[in-house]
Amino acid sequence: MINFIKRYPFSLVVLGLILYLSFFKPPQEKVIDIRDIDKLAHFCMYAGFCSVVWLEYFLSHEGVSRARVIMLAVIAPIVFSGIIEVMQGTLTEYRGMDWYDLLFNTLGVLFALFFAKYFLRQLVIKYKETKQRH
């Protein structure tokens, strides 16, 4: 467990932030009155969270265990967001369960998967090569 915390400190901080944002009571006044802006927020939260997970995974591992990383950075966040939606609908009076939130969370997770595969991984490989030369 300690090893996991050392490898994924920023991911755990972002996860805590998502939990907080998922259950705090939002202000009654809308700061921004744009229809469905919260869906963009859901997409960004999960794309950002999973991108951080991928980045920390690539930095702390030499190879890629597809099964492990798919479980950690794809399946677990989608299941987690589904559980949060159910909990919001059943445990709070000021939040509701919204399947569109789950959809946009999932789209954020999938975006992070492609972002990690085609950008982050190459970036970390170059970083590690540069670090070895110096």
C-alpha positions in Angstrom: 0.0 0.0 0.0 2.8 2.4 0.9 4.5 1.6 -2.5 1.2 2.4 -4.3 1.0 5.8 -2.5 4.6 6.6 -3.4 4.0 5.8 -7.1 0.6 7.6 -7.4 0.7 10.6 -5.0 -0.8 13.1 -7.5 -3.4 10.6 -8.7 -4.6 10.1 -5.1 -4.8 13.9 -4.6 -6.9 14.3 -7.7 -9.0 11.4 -6.7 -9.6 13.1 -3.3 -10.5 16.3 -5.1 -13.0 14.5 -7.3 -14.6 12.9 -4.2 -14.9 16.2 -2.5 -16.4 17.9 -5.6 -18.8 15.0 -6.0 -20.4 15.4 -2.6 -20.0 19.0 -1.5 -23.2 21.1 -1.5 -22.9 23.4 -4.5 -23.9 27.1 -4.1 -27.5 27.8 -5.1 -26.5 30.7 -7.3 -25.1 29.7 -10.7 -21.8 31.4 -11.3 -21.8 30.5 -15.0 -25.2 30.0 -16.7 -24.2 27.9 -19.7 -26.5 24.9 -20.3 -24.8 21.6 -19.5 -21.4 23.2 -18.6 -21.2 20.6 -15.8 -20.8 17.9 -18.5 -17.6 19.6 -19.7 -16.5 19.7 -16.1 -17.1 15.9 -15.7 -15.2 15.2 -18.9 -12.2 17.4 -17.8 -12.1 15.9 -14.3 -11.9 12.3 -15.5 -9.6 13.1 -18.5 -7.3 15.0 -16.1 -7.5 12.3 -13.4 -6.7 9.5 -15.7 -4.0 11.4 -17.5 -2.3 11.9 -14.2 -2.7 8.1 -13.4 -1.1 7.3 -16.8 1.7 9.7 -16.4 2.6 8.4 -12.9 2.3 4.8 -14.2 4.7 5.5 -17.1 7.2 7.3 -14.8 7.2 4.5 -12.2 7.3 1.5 -14.4 9.6 0.4 -17.2 7.2 -1.7 -19.2 3.5 -1.5 -19.6 1.3 -4.3 -18.2 -1.8 -3.7 -20.4 -4.1 -5.7 -18.0 -2.9 -3.8 -15.0 -3.0 -0.3 -16.5 -6.4 -0.9 -18.2 -7.8 -1.9 -14.8 -6.2 1.0 -13.0 -6.7 3.8 -15.6 -9.8 2.7 -17.5 -12.1 0.2 -15.8 -11.6 1.4 -12.2 -12.3 5.1 -12.9 -15.5 4.3 -14.9 -16.8 1.9 -12.1 -15.8 4.5 -9.5 -17.7 7.3 -11.3 -20.8 5.0 -11.6 -20.7 4.3 -7.9 -20.4 8.0 -7.2 -23.5 8.7 -9.4 -25.5 6.1 -7.5 -24.3 7.4 -4.1 -25.2 11.0 -5.1 -28.7 9.9 -6.0 -29.3 7.8 -2.9 -27.2 9.4 -0.1 -27.7 13.1 -0.7 -30.7 15.4 -1.0 -28.9 18.1 -2.9 -27.3 15.9 -5.7 -29.0 13.6 -8.1 -27.9 10.6 -10.1 -27.3 11.6 -13.7 -26.4 9.0 -16.3 -25.1 11.7 -18.6 -22.5 12.6 -16.0 -21.4 9.0 -16.1 -21.3 9.1 -19.9 -19.0 12.3 -19.9 -16.8 10.8 -17.2 -16.4 7.7 -19.4 -15.6 9.9 -22.4 -12.9 11.7 -20.3 -11.4 8.3 -19.3 -11.3 7.2 -23.0 -9.8 10.5 -24.1 -7.1 10.0 -21.5 -6.4 6.5 -22.8 -5.7 7.8 -26.3 -3.8 10.9 -25.0 -1.6 8.6 -22.9 -1.0 6.1 -25.7 -0.2 8.7 -28.4 1.4 11.5 -26.4 2.2 10.9 -22.7 4.1 7.6 -23.3 6.4 9.1 -25.9 6.9 12.1 -23.7 8.0 10.0 -20.7 10.2 7.8 -22.9 12.0 10.9 -24.1 12.3 12.2 -20.6 13.8 9.0 -19.3 16.3 8.9 -22.2 17.4 12.5 -21.5 17.7 11.7 -17.8 19.9 8.7 -18.5 22.3 10.7 -20.7 22.9 13.2 -17.9 
